[in-house]
């Protein structure tokens, strides 16, 4: 047990007497004068120099706790002046949503060899709040105390050391050797020191930690810092933002403390607020404080545009927590000039970025910047919790919280770097899209698709910048390269809007764009218009593309455009024209030994065939196409051919074969995120279930298919699904509902000018007649009219 410290004079006499030394003998052994020792024992010198204390301790051969108590007694001021050890701050508010994180901190400190645990994260994420809970939970584990040290007011090594000493109840003299005295005081005591807010004195804190941990074997340190300490043995525990339910609960709780109890209908707005603020507790608390003067709907609206309303928090909070801007500014001001420029430039990215993208943009803004320089700057910002690093297999991706991104974007404008950074961003992503396009037409397209999925936000941003900076050719190049991506991922409206906007901007220029680029844009725009059932626009664009491709002897482009024109004719019910166009496409592919193109032409000929009840031709075309697609592992082609073969089996009564093929198609389409394939497979599987009398299963599958088709904008297939749902409703005895759905389908077909396919006509006519017979003409007409007058999105 450690003996409580005595007054230094009494303790010196005690140790000298125990050692059997006179004052003169002790003075001689310590290299001091006899008068000095006498003055100390009589209390005439109450604050001996640290070197004097060390010399006396060595002369008295004091070790361990006896030496620590001796050194400590030399520092002690008079009892009335002695500082009181600082306890862990008490927090009156509820600790929300951190149970798992708290348990992990306790585990690390109790069950592992962790001696320095750093809670890290961006400003406002709740590091200090987390540390208070950890400190409270760890008191029983540290018999010599858990001591809280706030480093916010400290700016240098003496101030940091003094803050730690004060937290331990010590008053260190102002001469040299403070850190040594601190280490001697802690000695072998089992205690934990909490260093809160280290980021602005991180080098000092790191040096201090290394020294104390080396010399104090039972000491543990808990640090909170926006920047890593990077000391040996440091264990990093990121403090994440609050998950959605906890974030909403925090907002509701804090709003309640301001006298507002949000009603249930506000929950959607609260979720939107929490999502916009990335689950950052400080931001959520500042938003909740605004309920005193704004409704929750108004707060959500304000935050959708800017976070500048997030200020005026708790009056007694540190300045950096008085507003969200101040919290981020605190971190930003700790960066050097180069880090600040890099931080601002990164704001041009939307939805994250890769290291090659960061280097490309940075080296354009700062010519000559090396790859290693971009990596180093990224590491520094990550260490300071200003960017987030995520890893997906072998690829690292980087991002910022929205509130930090907004601050960085303001810095970009202030630094005058916006225009060059945005143009560099545009150039990089336009080239990325062009490089990706050929692979989107290859069997292993799904690898590239996943890359483009991650970059969708950047592609949107690049398109906006191409137009705002009047880079019309870049806009056309980017939009044309991305139309296969828009089709495969179901972004029909977005991809088409990009193309139409780029085409209009290019046409307005005095110099015509490059013909090949223009043809590709026309072809893509026409195909996406077709997918949205705007057939007249589709035909105009595709025929223009065919003419341009033929003028420049581009056989591949001609074949693709003819194939798309054949699809338009198919949906309009012009089956002979569709077959002729697909055969023209097949002939071009065959002439150029393009086996994949030939397989696609056969796939579409199979499609036209089964819609006309030409089962044998459909089966033969699809079988040959499927063999090729399986040979080259083309998932999109496999899904399409399986749907064709499943439909043939369905309509010819082989329900088991139909279900097997369609289930396989659905699984592969789901696995690769191929939305059109998912919608088609669900549609046909719903018809299989209906044919078997499994009405609930049929309704579920057809509902899912309708939702997919409606989201894609494919009204042609949505009409067929509505008619199938009408058949299911009639079989369920919901005859009025069946007539309503038939009316809705009829309205869609009238809008787009597409008849009921031949193979679907028997079921359609049967359902229509049965509903009319059951309801009578008046009720049937009323239900039909109600369906016709109901927009598709409301069904």
Helices and strands as residue ranges (DSSP letters): H 8-19, H 23-30, H 34-41, H 50-59, H 64-75, G 79-81, H 99-111, E 116-120, H 127-137, G 139-141, E 146-150, H 157-167, H 178-186, E 191-196, G 199-201, H 202-215, E 219-225, E 234-238, H 244-257, G 264-266, H 267-276, H 281-289, G 290-292, H 296-305, G 319-321, H 324-332, H 337-345, G 346-348, H 355-365, H 371-383, E 388-392, E 395-399, H 402-414, H 418-440, H 445-454, H 456-468, H 472-488, H 492-507, H 515-531, H 535-551, H 555-571, H 575-591, H 595-611, H 615-631, H 635-651, H 655-672, H 675-691, H 695-712, H 715-731, H 735-752, H 758-775, H 777-788, G 792-794
